[in-house]
Amino acid sequence: MESSQLKVTRWRKALLGSDAGGPLRVAVVTPYFKEPEEILGICHRSVLDQSYACTHIFVADGFPSTAVAPWNCQHIVLPASHADAGNTPRAIGSLSAAAQGFDAIAFLDADNWYKREHIKSLVDACLQSGAEVCASGRDIHRLDGSLLLPGGEPGDGVSHIDTSCMLLTRPAFGLLAFWTLMPRHFAALGDRLFWAKAKSAGYSITLTRLPTLCYRTAYADHYTVCGETPPVGAKATSFVGESIAWWEALPVEERAVITRQLGFDVKFR
């Protein structure tokens, strides 16, 4: 049986015109909007501290931070905000990484951070399994960074895959533009639709089930389930039901147009 590294070398030659060996070159794409410098710094340091070397690509969604520019990263600045939960800047950063010849792309939302072995565990899982797409689990943290829900919600890293848990290898880069193809009403459900697209398209997938992603939550439900009072300004998860209601209320013809664009049949029930 062909080893995973030989397989990687083979698709590098086919897709990049190079048969160079060595470890996968990994880019981490972080879209950001108006997050404070302290939050962006925690995110960035977690990438720099990875046990597996990777390149951090920040994409400013219309509001560039002067703090990010001198950091050890790539910094892409978009001229205006796209108001789609980071989906467009995520796609643009990813496509730039693909064009630069990176072998794999991971995502990290600006208010989250990685544990030190996050990228290594994902790369190892891909190489050992031969999978084209991989994902981790997550721990859920309070806004102050303290741990709230070890291991996250039931199903995290299995039935629900947060964007920041994902890693795609080059054979799956056909998914990257999908971030921009979903209707704006689905923007907040981007991770769910993206993962559904990966599965429906038949990409090989492996899950580490390791909570190596630290997710900083602003959702009230995460606090109330732990018997805590949600912080001031905490968000409701009503957007899920609202998105489903919008979809189900669409005329059949309009749903058919969107379904063709997405490339799979969206089902919520």
RAWO-V92695 format. One line per field, one symbol per residue. ss: DSSP state (~ for helix, > for strand, _ for the rest). psi: psi as a letter, one per 20 degrees, with the letter a starting at -180 (. if undefined). A space follows every 50 residues. Layout:
ss=???
psi=???
//
This chain:
ss=___~~~~~~~~~~~~~_________>>>>>>>____~~~~~~~~~~~~__ ____>>>>>>>____~~~~____>>>>>________~~~~~~~~~~~~~_ ___>>>>_____>>___~~~~~~~~~~~~___>>>__>>>>_____>>>_ _____>___>__~~~>>>>~~~~~~~~~~~___~~~~~~~~~~~~~~~~~ ____>>>_____>>>>__>~~~~~__________>__~~~~~~~~~~~~_ _~~~~~~~~~~~_______
psi=qpqhhhgghghggghijpkqbrrpppqppoqqekqqhgghgggghhghjq ioprppopopmimqphhhgirmrqoppqiqqillkjgghggghghggghi jqhqprqoqhjrrqrhjggghggggghhhjqhpqqaaqqpqrhjiqpgnp ibqpipjfhpoqgiiqpprhijiiigihhiiqqhijgikghghghhgggh ijqpqqphjpmipooopjphhhghhjkqpqqpjqqrkihghgggggghiq qhghhhghghghjroppi.
//
